[in-house]
């Protein structure tokens, strides 16, 4: 056989083998999810913002995975997302059939929180993406004694929270510890809905550490009637809503460069406000499929129409970008991290009074 002819024949044969392998591989990938159901863990109780987002994602993401699996949502509230995150890390199957939404502070707890309480390694988690990042706000009843940010330096505001490790506790604690704002926190309410309903019932005077999309469904009428108002935005850059309402940034009251750096480190997690994770050690093909499906869902007209109907914001971050942001946070200087951890200590802000127990 002529040398050139032999080369062409070998090249053609190799191409046929590669093409055949691809044809075989594609159906195999699709078959993994076909007929399966993915469990979506919501890190909060039913009816809250994180629950709403988890159910929204679960209604649409399956269309963008090979094999079009179904989704079922399971609520797993507790410890500001750390219960759900620990479950995903330690007990969830490592095959791509379980993912979870979590709170941003669950992913930074090992950095600036109580490290001994963290039962997982954040760096080993599989990051799927985040539906949106949202600035935290502080809300008050219109009849509360605190009318402006400046009032907080002389008048105490009683706020509700879901638990000691949640943003609804840590946000007012941070502002009290760093700036001297007079917050007192009553903890133990069940989910963001429980906190907002407590304010409506006048059990507390307001709450902090939530974005507006978390509470739209619960207090929309109260806002329209002027019974609840936004007092200020906590940190970051003023968003459009805050600018329109001419709100102040609480962090603008920082007096030193060190305080500003501490605030920047802590509020950086608001960039990935609604992250979704999977267990460590997933097959690379599953990670690729889940991330691609998440990204496609974020652009899906049906998903976006559903989000608009619910009145929730969508400003996604990819899984790769989410992993990069978190890795960068964990590279912060030990000195700054230690000071941030102390600034988040909730002891001084917590009230001896607890949220009323829900009647069974």
C-alpha positions in Angstrom: 0.0 0.0 0.0 1.3 3.4 -0.9 2.5 5.3 2.2 0.2 8.4 1.6 -2.8 6.1 0.9 -2.0 4.2 4.1 -1.9 7.5 6.1 -5.2 8.6 4.7 -6.8 5.2 5.5 -5.5 5.3 9.1 -6.7 8.9 9.6 -10.1 8.1 8.2 -10.3 5.0 10.5 -9.4 7.0 13.6 -12.0 9.6 12.8 -14.7 6.8 12.4 -13.7 5.3 15.8 -13.8 8.7 17.6 -17.1 9.6 16.0 -18.5 6.2 17.0 -17.3 6.7 20.6 -19.1 10.1 20.7 -22.3 8.7 19.4 -22.2 6.0 22.1 -21.2 8.4 24.9 -24.0 10.9 24.3 -26.9 8.5 24.8 -25.1 7.0 27.9 -24.9 10.5 29.4 -28.6 11.1 28.8 -29.5 7.8 30.3 -28.0 8.6 33.7 -30.8 11.1 34.6 -33.6 9.5 32.6 -36.3 8.4 34.9 -34.5 9.8 38.0 -35.7 12.4 40.5 -33.3 15.0 41.8 -33.8 16.1 45.5 -33.5 19.8 45.9 -32.8 20.8 49.5 -34.2 24.2 50.6 -32.2 25.5 53.6 -35.3 27.3 55.1 -38.8 26.6 56.1 -41.6 26.7 53.6 -42.8 30.1 52.4 -39.6 32.0 52.9 -37.4 33.6 50.2 -34.9 30.7 49.9 -37.7 28.2 49.7 -39.3 30.2 47.0 -36.1 30.3 44.9 -35.5 26.6 45.4 -39.0 25.7 44.2 -38.6 28.1 41.3 -35.3 26.5 40.2 -36.7 23.0 40.6 -39.6 23.7 38.2 -37.3 24.5 35.3 -33.8 23.0 35.7 -34.8 19.5 34.7 -35.6 20.6 31.2 -31.9 21.5 30.7 -30.4 18.3 32.0 -29.9 15.3 29.7 -32.7 12.8 30.4 -35.0 15.5 31.8 -35.1 14.3 35.4 -37.9 15.4 37.8 -37.2 17.5 40.9 -38.7 17.3 44.4 -38.1 19.9 47.1 -37.3 19.0 50.7 -37.1 21.7 53.4 -34.1 21.4 55.8 -34.0 24.6 57.9 -31.5 25.2 60.6 -28.4 27.2 61.7 -28.4 29.6 58.8 -28.1 26.9 56.1 -25.4 24.9 57.9 -27.7 22.0 58.5 -28.5 21.6 54.8 -24.8 22.2 53.8 -23.6 19.6 56.3 -26.1 17.1 55.0 -25.0 17.7 51.4 -21.4 17.3 52.4 -21.6 14.2 54.5 -24.8 12.3 53.7 -26.0 13.1 50.2 -25.3 10.6 47.4 -22.3 11.7 45.3 -23.8 11.0 41.9 -25.6 14.3 41.0 -29.0 13.3 42.2 -29.1 15.8 45.1 -28.3 19.5 45.3 -29.1 22.2 47.8 -29.6 25.9 48.2 -27.9 27.4 51.1 -27.2 30.7 52.8 -24.0 32.6 51.9 -22.9 32.7 55.6 -23.0 28.9 55.6 -20.1 29.0 53.1 -18.1 31.6 55.0 -18.8 30.3 58.6 -15.5 28.4 58.6 -13.8 31.6 57.8 -15.4 34.3 59.9 -17.9 32.4 62.1 -17.7 29.7 64.7 -15.3 27.2 63.1 -15.9 24.4 65.5 -19.6 24.2 64.6 -18.8 23.7 60.9 -19.0 20.0 60.0 -17.9 20.3 56.4 -15.0 21.7 54.3 -16.3 24.5 52.1 -13.5 24.2 49.5 -14.6 20.5 48.8 -18.2 21.3 48.0 -19.3 21.4 44.3 -20.6 24.9 43.4 -23.4 24.9 40.9 -24.2 28.6 40.7 -26.1 31.4 42.4 -29.4 32.8 41.3 -28.8 36.3 42.6 -26.8 38.4 45.0 -28.7 40.9 47.0 -27.9 43.7 49.4 -29.1 43.2 52.9 -31.6 45.8 54.3 -32.9 46.7 57.6 -36.7 47.1 58.0 -38.9 48.7 60.6 -42.5 49.2 61.5 -43.6 52.7 60.8 -44.6 53.1 64.5 -41.2 52.0 65.8 -39.3 54.5 67.9 -36.4 54.4 65.5 -37.2 56.5 62.4 -33.8 57.1 60.9 -30.3 55.5 61.0 -29.1 58.2 63.3 -31.8 57.3 65.8 -30.2 53.9 66.3 -27.3 55.5 68.1 -29.5 56.7 71.0 -32.7 54.5 70.8 -32.9 50.7 70.9 -34.6 48.8 68.1 -35.9 45.3 68.9 -35.6 43.0 65.9 -36.5 39.4 65.2 -34.2 36.7 63.8 -34.4 33.0 62.8 -31.3 31.9 64.8 -28.0 32.9 66.2 -26.1 31.8 63.0 -28.4 33.5 60.6 -27.9 36.9 58.8 -31.0 38.2 60.7 -28.9 37.9 63.9 -25.4 38.6 62.6 -26.3 41.7 60.7 -27.7 43.7 63.7 -24.9 42.2 65.9 -22.2 43.4 63.5 -23.7 47.0 63.4 -23.9 47.0 67.2 -20.4 45.7 67.7 -18.7 47.9 65.1 -20.7 51.1 65.1 -22.6 51.1 68.4 -26.1 50.9 66.9 -28.5 49.9 69.6 -30.0 46.6 68.4 -31.6 44.0 70.6 -32.3 40.6 68.9 -35.1 38.2 69.7 -34.1 34.9 68.0 -35.9 31.7 67.3 -38.5 32.6 64.7 -39.1 30.0 62.0 -37.8 31.2 58.7 -37.9 34.7 57.1 -41.7 34.4 57.0 -41.8 33.9 60.8 -39.7 37.0 61.3 -41.7 39.2 59.1 -45.0 38.0 60.6 -43.6 38.7 64.0 -43.1 42.4 63.0 -46.6 42.6 61.5 -48.0 41.3 64.8 -45.8 43.8 66.7 -43.9 41.1 68.6 -40.8 42.9 67.3 -40.2 46.3 65.8 -38.4 45.2 62.7 -35.6 43.0 61.2 -32.3 43.2 59.4 -30.2 40.8 57.2 -32.7 40.2 54.4 -33.0 41.3 50.8 -36.2 42.7 49.5 -37.0 39.7 47.4 -37.1 37.4 50.5 -40.0 39.3 52.0 -42.1 40.6 49.0 -44.8 38.0 49.3 -45.1 38.3 53.1 -45.2 42.1 53.5 -46.2 43.6 50.1 -49.5 44.9 51.5 -47.8 46.3 54.6 -45.4 48.3 52.4 -48.2 49.6 50.3 -50.1 50.7 53.4 -46.9 52.3 54.8 -46.9 50.1 57.9 -43.4 48.7 57.1 -40.5 50.6 55.6 -36.9 50.1 54.7 -34.7 51.9 57.2 -31.3 51.5 55.4 -29.1 49.3 53.3 -26.4 47.6 55.3 -23.4 47.5 53.0 -22.0 47.1 49.6 -22.9 49.6 46.8 -26.3 51.2 47.0 -28.7 49.3 44.7 -31.3 50.9 42.5 -34.1 50.5 45.0 -32.0 52.1 47.7 -31.0 55.0 45.5 -34.6 55.6 44.5 -35.7 55.6 48.2 -32.6 57.8 49.1 -31.5 55.3 51.7 -28.2 55.6 53.6 -25.6 52.9 53.8 -25.0 51.8 57.4 -21.3 51.2 56.5 -20.9 54.8 55.6 -20.7 55.4 59.4 -17.4 53.5 59.6 -14.8 55.7 61.2 -11.5 53.9 60.2 -10.0 52.1 57.3 -9.9 49.0 59.3 -13.6 49.1 60.0 -14.2 49.6 56.2 -12.1 46.5 55.4 -13.9 44.4 57.9 -17.3 45.4 56.5 -16.0 44.7 52.9 -14.9 41.2 53.9 -18.2 40.4 55.6 -20.5 41.9 53.0 -18.6 40.3 50.1 -20.8 37.2 50.6 -23.8 39.2 49.5 -22.5 38.9 46.0 -23.6 35.2 46.0 -26.7 35.6 48.1 -28.5 32.4 46.8 -25.9 29.8 46.1 -26.6 26.2 45.0 -24.2 23.4 45.9 -23.7 19.6 45.4 -21.6 17.1 47.4 -17.9 16.8 47.0 -16.4 14.2 44.6 -19.0 14.3 41.9 -18.0 12.8 38.6 -16.7 15.6 36.3 -19.3 14.9 33.7 -22.1 15.4 36.4 -20.5 18.7 37.5 -20.4 19.9 33.9 -24.0 18.8 33.2 -25.4 20.5 36.4 -23.5 23.7 35.9 -24.5 23.9 32.2 -28.2 23.2 33.1 -28.1 25.9 35.8 -26.7 28.4 33.4 -29.3 27.6 30.7 -32.1 27.8 33.2 -31.0 31.3 34.1 -31.6 32.3 30.5 -34.8 30.3 30.0 -37.8 32.5 29.1 -40.2 30.3 31.0 -38.0 30.5 34.1 -37.6 34.2 33.8 -41.4 34.7 33.3 -42.0 32.5 36.4 -39.6 34.6 38.4 -41.2 37.8 37.3 -44.6 36.4 38.2 -43.3 35.7 41.7 -41.7 39.1 41.9 -38.2 37.7 42.6 -34.9 39.0 41.2 -32.6 37.0 39.0 -28.9 38.1 38.7 -27.0 34.8 38.3 -23.4 33.9 39.0 -21.9 30.7 37.4 -20.6 27.8 39.5 -17.0 28.5 38.4 -17.3 32.2 39.3 -18.9 31.3 42.6 -16.0 29.0 43.5 -13.5 31.7 42.6 -15.2 34.3 44.8 -15.3 32.0 47.8 -11.7 30.9 47.3 -10.6 34.5 47.3 -12.4 35.2 50.5 -10.6 32.4 52.2 -7.3 34.0 51.3 -8.0 37.1 53.4 -5.3 37.9 56.0 -5.6 36.0 59.3 -5.6 39.3 61.3 -8.5 40.7 59.3 -10.4 37.5 59.6 -10.0 37.4 63.3 -11.3 40.9 63.7 -14.2 40.2 61.4 -15.1 37.1 63.5 -15.1 39.2 66.7 -17.3 41.8 65.0 -19.9 39.2 64.3 -20.2 37.8 67.9 -23.9 38.1 68.6 -23.7 37.8 72.5 -24.1 41.5 73.2 -27.1 41.9 70.8 -29.1 38.9 71.8 -32.1 39.4 74.1 -32.9 36.9 76.9 -36.4 36.8 75.5 -37.0 34.1 72.8 -39.5 33.9 70.0 -42.9 32.5 71.1 -43.2 28.8 70.4 -45.5 27.9 67.6 -48.6 26.1 68.7 -49.0 22.6 67.3 
